[in-house]
């Protein structure tokens, strides 16, 4: 599909996704090698958005499997539509005399009933879940297995077989093979360690919180109505919050929510009142809010000065992961 890495970057940009060279390279290789991509990183940094942008770029249907504790293969693959089966049972009961009236023996009657059982467990009563939908779809798809780290290790082991062969077995119907090889992207928030077997089957990509400039580019792209000066101030404040010892750091999606809120409030600057009224858009734990409020006054002086190099005492905190 893609002829070059730059083409990948441009295609994702048309979907309003700003891809780094590493992201564009991994997507390009996954497309060429037909390998699943495992994307790890903090929540809210754009892992799921990458799947949406990739699907849009290659014009494939996005099929999403949201993982959670207790998810098993039945819930991920298929289930039988019992309501329809019960309705069919009633119809069969009403037609039973017609079906058996010409039976010449008990064995003949049993054979006729067995034929009806084949209809009972057929495609017409099968309700496909995301994995089966991605495999059995008539058109090429992109399968997003979101937050695989939330699922149990047993489900992860089952998933290995699906990702290796792209086929599933329904006991009543037999083996169903993929009509088209789906593109696959798995995401993980690092809440538990994934198996080496799963990682070995995938291309690996880690997406971290963006740099100041990258996040500023994202805000300008997604919230164009926010003034450049206010966007710069907002991003710098978010970056400094991530340098504190917080229970939950502001995600990129929360930065965008905050930027949209500033637009809706017609904020001209990020003053103390605006910060106090909107800080909970960025921080979701009271202890984080209180910690941030203790140091935001120091940052306010920098914003009022509007210097290119902020002189806030917050700079004494070391940003996470080298920022």
Long-range contacts (C-beta under 8 A, 24 or more apart in sequence): 1-31, 1-58, 2-27, 2-28, 2-31, 2-32, 4-28, 8-57, 11-57, 11-58, 12-50, 12-53, 12-54, 12-57, 14-57, 15-52, 15-53, 15-54, 15-56, 15-57, 16-53, 16-221, 16-222, 17-46, 17-49, 17-50, 17-52, 17-53, 18-214, 18-217, 18-218, 18-221, 19-50, 20-214, 22-205, 23-50, 23-205, 23-207, 26-203, 26-204, 26-205, 27-54, 29-203, 30-183, 30-203, 31-58, 31-183, 33-203, 34-181, 35-201, 35-202, 35-203, 36-163, 36-184, 36-185, 36-186, 36-201, 36-202, 36-203, 37-184, 37-185, 37-186, 37-202, 37-203, 37-204, 37-205, 38-148, 38-186, 38-187, 38-188, 38-194, 38-198, 38-199, 38-202, 38-203, 38-204, 38-205, 39-185, 39-186, 39-187, 39-188, 39-205, 39-206, 39-207, 40-187, 40-188, 40-189, 40-190, 40-204, 40-205, 40-206, 40-207, 41-188, 41-189, 41-190, 41-206, 41-207, 41-208, 42-189, 42-190, 42-208, 42-209, 42-249, 42-251, 43-189, 43-251, 44-251, 44-252, 44-253, 44-254, 45-207, 45-208, 45-209, 45-210, 45-251, 45-252, 46-207, 46-252, 46-253, 47-187, 47-207, 48-144, 48-146, 48-187, 50-185, 50-207, 51-142, 51-144, 51-146, 51-185, 51-187, 52-144, 54-142, 54-183, 54-185, 55-142, 55-144, 55-183, 58-140, 58-142, 58-183, 60-139, 60-140, 60-141, 60-142, 60-183, 61-137, 61-139, 61-141, 61-142, 62-141, 62-142, 62-144, 63-130, 63-133, 63-134, 63-137, 63-141, 63-142, 63-143, 63-144, 63-182, 64-130, 64-144, 64-146, 65-129, 65-130, 65-131, 65-143, 65-144, 65-145, 65-146, 66-146, 66-147, 67-145, 67-146, 67-147, 67-148, 67-149, 67-150, 67-151, 67-155, 68-147, 68-150, 68-151, 69-150, 69-151, 69-152, 70-152, 71-150, 71-151, 71-152, 71-155, 72-154, 72-155, 73-155, 73-158, 75-129, 76-129, 76-130, 76-131, 76-155, 77-128, 77-129, 77-131, 77-132, 77-168, 77-170, 78-126, 78-127, 78-128, 78-129, 78-132, 78-170, 79-127, 79-129, 80-121, 80-125, 80-126, 80-127, 81-125, 81-126, 81-127, 84-124, 84-125, 85-120, 85-125, 88-119, 88-120, 88-125, 89-120, 92-116, 92-120, 121-172, 121-173, 122-173, 123-173, 126-170, 126-173, 131-162, 131-168, 132-168, 132-176, 134-178, 134-182, 135-162, 135-166, 135-167, 135-168, 135-176, 135-177, 135-178, 135-179, 135-182, 136-176, 136-178, 136-179, 137-179, 137-180, 137-182, 138-179, 139-180, 140-180, 140-181, 140-182, 140-183, 141-180, 141-182, 141-183, 142-182, 142-183, 142-184, 142-185, 143-182, 143-183, 143-184, 143-185, 144-185, 144-186, 144-187, 145-184, 145-185, 145-186, 145-187, 146-186, 146-187, 147-187, 147-188, 147-189, 148-186, 148-187, 148-188, 148-194, 148-198, 149-188, 149-189, 149-190, 149-191, 149-192, 149-194, 150-189, 150-191, 153-195, 156-194, 156-195, 156-198, 157-195, 157-197, 159-198, 160-197, 160-198, 160-201, 163-198, 163-201, 163-202, 164-201, 208-321, 209-242, 209-249, 209-251, 209-252, 209-320, 209-321, 209-323, 210-252, 211-323, 212-236, 212-239, 212-323, 215-239, 215-252, 215-255, 218-252, 218-255, 218-256, 219-255, 219-256, 219-259, 222-256, 222-259, 223-256, 223-259, 223-260, 223-263, 225-263, 226-259, 226-260, 226-262, 226-263, 229-306, 230-262, 230-267, 230-268, 230-269, 230-270, 231-259, 233-269, 233-270, 233-303, 234-258, 234-259, 234-262, 234-270, 236-310, 237-270, 237-296, 237-299, 237-303, 238-282, 239-319, 239-323, 240-299, 240-312, 240-314, 240-315, 240-317, 241-282, 241-283, 241-292, 242-319, 242-320, 242-323, 243-314, 243-317, 243-318, 243-319, 243-320, 243-323, 244-288, 244-291, 244-292, 244-295, 244-314, 244-317, 245-291, 246-283, 246-285, 246-288, 246-291, 246-292, 247-285, 247-287, 247-288, 248-283, 248-284, 248-285, 248-288, 249-320, 250-282, 250-283, 254-281, 254-282, 255-282, 257-281, 258-282, 269-303, 270-303, 271-300, 272-296, 272-297, 272-300, 275-300
